[in-house]
Amino acid sequence: MSVQRSTFIFACILLLPAVLYVLAIVAYPLVDTFILSFTDASLRKTTNWVGWVNYEKIFNARFVEVIVRTFIWTFFSVALKMVIGTFGATMLNAAVPGRSLFRLLTMPPWIVPMAIGIFMWGWMYNGQFGMISGMLQRFGLVDGPVAFLAYGNTAFWATIITDVWIGVPLVTIYFLAAIQSIPKDLYEAAWTDGAGRWYRFRRITLPLMVPAIITMSMLSLIATFNSFDIIWILTQGGPTGETTTMIIDTYQTAIGSKKYGEGAARAVLICIFLSLFCFAYFRVTRRLNPEKRA
């Protein structure tokens, strides 16, 4: 056996555990879910092949509204994380007294277990004894208690704020690392030429942060699109479905209503949406990277 062939076989043996893991944990569930989406699987012992019926049921007026709401919820949540994270990373990178303490204080929302943090926000949103409603009344901004989670519009934005609070620390630390990797010589040269802070941020910091922003945007969008805990703990998709996103609707259909076939069809649709986004992401990064484009 030649050296090249033996090296190839040895490499395949080393990769075999990872390949088996991917097939068992990723590939098999995806294929099984796709097949399940073409059946009427439920708690009944018998399962029948129904073809595209489950997909036809999806595209009604209600589910289209759920899709639009999901994209709106994801867009505002991710956009706020990116803006606040960029601003926070810039502030944490500044040479100010107590900088290490400020960096440490950004971590609690990410360190605290998610369920505990969400329950805390649920108490704060309470109209009778919540802190937010109490402060609004104290400052005379409202006449009486405001139950934020009892009304569609306020509940929708309340879940976004909670998601932003949980996600901002990770974005901030990631962007801080990106800013610190920028060569200091660029800032010194710009400062010598008389460039102000805003000009240096706009012409040096922001352009060199673009790869980090794109990467974190993709990761944050996937996580936010699939976010379940925040909405379910705070509102369970209510009131009157005003905070129901695609992942919540999939759970309610598959687990709540025991319609596993229809739930699988919704899960496949979510996978398709995220796959299309990832495809668009790689196309954008290829355009932004001259070496890959060449």
C-alpha positions in Angstrom: 0.0 0.0 0.0 1.4 3.4 -1.0 2.0 6.1 1.6 -0.6 8.4 0.1 -3.3 5.7 0.2 -2.4 4.7 3.8 -2.5 8.3 4.9 -6.0 8.7 3.3 -7.3 5.6 5.0 -5.9 6.7 8.4 -7.5 10.2 7.9 -10.9 8.5 7.2 -10.6 6.4 10.3 -10.0 9.5 12.4 -13.0 11.2 10.8 -15.3 8.2 11.2 -16.4 9.0 14.8 -17.3 12.6 13.8 -19.2 11.4 10.7 -21.1 8.9 12.7 -22.0 11.5 15.3 -23.2 13.9 12.6 -25.3 11.2 11.0 -26.9 10.1 14.3 -27.5 13.6 15.8 -28.1 15.8 12.8 -28.8 13.8 9.6 -31.1 11.2 10.9 -33.4 13.5 12.8 -33.7 15.8 9.8 -34.5 13.0 7.4 -37.0 11.5 9.9 -38.7 14.9 10.5 -39.0 15.4 6.7 -40.6 12.0 6.2 -42.9 12.6 9.2 -44.1 15.8 7.7 -45.8 13.8 4.9 -47.9 11.8 7.4 -50.8 12.3 9.7 -48.8 11.1 12.7 -50.5 11.7 16.1 -51.2 9.7 19.2 -53.0 7.1 17.1 -51.2 3.8 16.5 -51.7 3.9 12.8 -49.9 6.5 10.6 -51.0 7.2 7.0 -49.1 8.9 4.2 -50.9 12.2 3.3 -48.5 13.8 0.9 -48.5 17.5 0.8 -51.6 18.0 2.9 -49.7 19.2 6.0 -47.9 21.8 3.9 -51.2 22.9 2.3 -52.6 23.5 5.8 -49.7 25.7 6.8 -50.2 28.4 4.2 -53.3 30.0 5.5 -53.9 33.5 6.6 -53.1 32.8 10.3 -49.8 31.1 9.6 -48.7 33.8 7.2 -49.3 36.3 10.0 -47.2 34.1 12.3 -44.4 34.1 9.7 -44.4 37.9 9.3 -44.5 38.3 13.1 -41.5 36.0 13.4 -39.4 38.0 11.0 -40.4 41.3 12.6 -39.6 39.9 16.1 -36.2 38.5 14.8 -35.3 41.7 12.9 -35.9 44.1 15.8 -34.3 41.8 18.3 -31.1 41.2 16.3 -30.9 44.9 15.2 -31.0 46.1 18.8 -28.4 43.6 19.9 -26.1 44.7 17.1 -26.5 48.4 17.8 -26.3 48.2 21.6 -23.5 45.6 21.4 -21.4 47.9 19.1 -22.0 50.9 21.3 -21.2 48.9 24.5 -18.0 47.4 23.0 -16.8 50.8 22.0 -17.4 52.2 25.5 -15.8 49.2 27.2 -12.7 49.7 25.0 -12.3 53.3 26.0 -9.6 54.1 28.5 -11.7 55.1 31.5 -11.3 54.4 35.2 -12.9 51.1 36.4 -13.0 49.7 32.9 -12.5 46.1 34.2 -15.4 46.5 36.5 -17.7 47.7 33.7 -16.6 44.7 31.6 -17.5 42.4 34.4 -20.9 44.0 34.9 -21.9 43.2 31.3 -21.8 39.5 32.0 -24.7 38.8 34.5 -27.5 38.7 31.9 -25.6 36.0 30.1 -24.3 34.2 33.2 -27.6 34.0 35.0 -29.7 30.9 34.0 -32.0 32.0 31.2 -35.2 30.8 33.0 -34.4 32.7 36.1 -33.7 35.9 34.1 -37.0 35.5 32.2 -39.0 35.0 35.4 -37.4 38.1 36.8 -38.5 40.1 33.8 -42.0 38.6 34.1 -42.2 40.0 37.6 -41.0 43.3 36.4 -43.7 43.4 33.7 -46.4 42.6 36.2 -49.0 45.4 36.4 -49.9 45.2 40.1 -46.5 44.9 41.8 -44.0 45.1 38.9 -41.1 47.6 39.1 -41.6 49.0 35.6 -45.3 49.8 36.1 -44.6 51.2 39.6 -41.9 53.6 38.3 -44.2 54.8 35.5 -46.9 55.6 38.0 -44.5 57.3 40.4 -43.2 59.6 37.7 -46.8 60.3 36.5 -46.3 58.8 33.0 -49.4 56.5 33.5 -52.5 56.9 35.6 -52.8 53.3 36.8 -51.1 49.9 36.7 -49.9 48.7 33.3 -50.0 44.9 32.7 -47.5 44.8 29.8 -48.0 41.1 29.2 -51.8 41.4 29.0 -51.9 43.4 25.8 -50.7 42.3 22.4 -48.5 45.3 21.4 -46.8 45.7 24.8 -46.3 41.9 25.2 -44.7 41.7 21.8 -42.1 44.5 22.6 -41.7 43.1 26.2 -40.4 39.8 24.8 -38.1 41.6 22.4 -36.6 43.7 25.3 -36.1 40.5 27.3 -34.4 38.8 24.4 -32.1 41.8 23.8 -31.2 41.9 27.5 -30.1 38.2 27.4 -28.2 38.4 24.1 -26.4 41.8 24.4 -23.6 40.6 26.7 -22.3 38.0 24.3 -22.5 40.4 21.3 -20.7 43.1 23.3 -17.8 40.8 24.4 -17.5 39.5 20.8 -17.3 43.0 19.4 -14.9 44.1 22.1 -12.6 41.3 21.0 -12.9 42.4 17.4 -12.1 46.0 18.3 -9.1 45.0 20.3 -7.7 43.1 17.4 -7.5 46.3 15.2 -3.9 47.5 15.0 -3.3 50.5 17.2 -1.1 52.1 14.5 -4.2 53.0 12.5 -5.7 55.0 15.3 -2.4 56.7 16.1 -1.9 57.7 12.5 -5.5 59.0 12.3 -5.0 60.9 15.5 -1.8 62.4 14.3 -3.6 63.7 11.2 -6.2 65.4 13.4 -9.1 62.9 13.0 -11.7 63.0 15.8 -13.2 60.1 17.7 -16.3 59.9 15.5 -14.2 60.0 12.3 -11.9 57.3 13.7 -14.9 55.1 14.6 -16.6 55.6 11.2 -13.5 55.2 9.1 -11.4 52.6 11.0 -13.4 50.8 13.7 -16.6 50.2 11.9 -15.2 49.0 8.6 -12.8 46.6 10.3 -15.6 45.2 12.4 -17.7 44.3 9.4 -16.6 40.6 9.4 -17.4 40.3 13.1 -20.7 42.0 12.7 -21.8 39.7 9.9 -20.7 36.6 11.7 -22.5 37.6 15.0 -25.5 38.7 13.0 -25.9 35.3 11.5 -25.4 33.4 14.8 -27.8 35.8 16.6 -30.4 35.6 13.9 -30.4 31.8 14.0 -30.6 31.7 17.8 -33.3 34.4 17.9 -35.4 32.9 15.1 -35.4 29.6 17.1 -35.9 31.3 20.5 -38.5 29.4 22.5 -37.8 29.9 26.2 -38.3 33.7 26.4 -41.7 33.8 24.7 -43.0 30.6 26.2 -42.1 31.6 29.8 -43.4 35.1 29.5 -46.6 34.8 27.4 -46.8 31.2 26.0 -47.6 32.9 22.6 -50.4 35.1 24.0 -52.3 37.2 24.5 -54.6 36.0 21.6 -51.5 34.8 19.7 -49.9 38.2 19.4 -46.5 36.8 20.5 -46.8 33.5 18.7 -43.7 32.9 16.4 -43.0 30.0 14.2 -41.2 28.0 16.8 -44.0 28.6 19.3 -46.6 27.6 16.7 -44.6 24.4 15.9 -44.5 23.5 19.6 -48.2 24.1 20.1 -49.1 22.1 17.0 -46.8 19.1 17.6 -46.8 18.9 21.4 -49.9 20.8 22.4 -52.3 19.4 19.8 -50.4 16.1 19.3 -50.4 16.7 15.6 -46.9 15.4 14.9 -47.1 15.4 11.2 -48.3 19.0 10.9 -45.7 20.0 13.5 -43.0 18.3 11.5 -44.0 20.2 8.4 -43.7 23.5 10.3 -40.2 22.4 11.5 -39.2 21.7 8.0 -40.3 25.1 6.9 -38.2 26.7 9.7 -35.2 24.7 8.5 -35.8 25.9 4.9 -35.9 29.6 6.0 -32.7 29.3 8.0 -31.0 27.4 5.3 -31.9 30.2 2.8 -30.5 32.8 5.2 -27.3 30.9 5.7 -26.9 30.6 1.9 -27.4 34.4 1.5 -25.0 35.0 4.3 -22.2 33.0 2.6 -22.9 34.8 -0.6 -22.5 38.2 1.2 -19.3 37.2 3.0 -17.8 36.0 -0.3 -18.5 39.4 -1.9 -17.0 41.2 1.1 -13.9 39.1 1.1 -11.7 39.9 -2.0 -9.6 36.7 -1.6 -12.6 34.4 -1.6 -14.2 36.3 -4.5 -11.1 35.8 -6.5 
